[in-house]
Amino acid sequence: MGCMKYELTLRELRRFLLYKQGLLGDYRFAGKDGALAYIRQAGCIQYDPIDICGRNAELTLHSRVKGVKKEDLYDLLYRDHALVDYTDKEQSILPAEDWPYLERWRETARRSGQRFAGVAELTDQALAYIAEHGAVSADELPIQGAIRWNSAIHWSGNWHGESKAARSVLEQLYSEGRLIIHHRVGTRRYYDLAERHIPQEILRAPDPNRETAEHIKWGICRRIGAMGVLWDRRSDSLLGIWGMDTPQRRRAFAELAEAETILPLEARETGEIFYMLASDVPLLDAALSARTLKRRCEFIAPLDPLLWDRNMVEAIFGFRYRWEIYTPAAKRQYGYYVLPMIWGDGFAGRVEAAADRSNGVLRVKNVWLEPGVPMTRLLADKTDGAFRRLARFNRCRSVERTDTV
């Protein structure tokens, strides 16, 4: 097949991206069902345990799913088991039906576990205990001592010494897919047998992508679906696609474009080429043909799918964002936990807010507007409304502002 190409202005590209993300126009997602629908569109959303005004996954849903509550995500994960915690784009939350596609990670974990003395015996003990007693945390599993162990698929364990045996064996079984996270209490994980919660037809299904090349193409499409568009460059957004190097990535983009599974979009002002899913053409048409789309003010999570390639975001939106949570305080440009602010078809600035749950107050510390963005009466009203929604989301009764904007 040939390869059709669209030419868009940067403003049209921004409009499509935000419409696809559910951040421009009327809400496309609503409630618990909308949360599941959005995660299926994105493929996965990143999990991060830090909770300043909501955890990353919760904030990702709050910005684009009307009326969603934190309890909705918890229920989808730990009561309905429609979602699972696992490795995808780093530590992630993904639809349970996607379990077979990540078999490469689990097989790698199985092989890696064989390198560590004593792990096999401890896994048998842990599985027997959980089979009898149900979900368990590392503090409750009756396995004592420490062993040398580290995970092959995510940052867990100790690469230079020993780590707690109970936690290590649970993490190993979780990495292999024999356990899943059954629920969390704060940041503490409770593990249970995967077979109790994931249907056998999913749990035992083979990897649909037998060849690495097919897995890479699937992964690229998954990331484009999450972000809206992607360029054929080295990108943090492509983390978690197993076994991909630069030549393989370029080959996969070319083959997907030739098959018209993805379509190139050329930015008129810069000539830069981005790729969208061919299946998103109706969304592109809707975004560009609408005479007006409702402008919304939304605060988005630091690890939101829209931000997975921050260099691309800067190229399209002219907005530079760096998460400064691990930056020493004296070197931060903004703050510890800062959320980008969407207004209409672009980024208007960023905000810093913290939920003081003991007093029921959302404390707004700072609002920074981008150069050239005036704080009009309309934007002020919309910003106030966005803070009130964030307060309710965090079960805060009021908003207290100490910012100077």
Buried (B, 14 or more C-beta within 10 A) or exposed (E): EEEEEBEBEBEBBBBBBBBBBBBBBEBBBBBBEBBBBBBBBBBBBBBBEEBBBBBBBBBBBBBBBBBBBBEBBBBBBBEBBBBBBBBBBBBBBBBBBBBBBBBBBBBBBBEBBEEBEBBEEBBEBBBEBBEEEEBBBBEEBEBEEBBBBBBBBBEBBBEEEEBBBBBBBBBBBBBBBBBBBBBBEEEEBBBBBBBBBBEEEBBEBEBEBEEBBEBBBBBBBBBBBBBBBBBBBEBEBBBBBBEBEEEBBEBBBEBBBEEEBBBBBBBBEEEBBBBBBBEBEEBBEBBBEEEEBEBBBBBBBBBBBBBBBBBBBEBBBBBEBEBBBEBEEEEEEBBBBBBBBBBBBBBBBBBBBBBBEEEEBBBBBBBBBBEEBEEEEEBBEBBBEBBBBBBBBBEBEEBBBEBEB
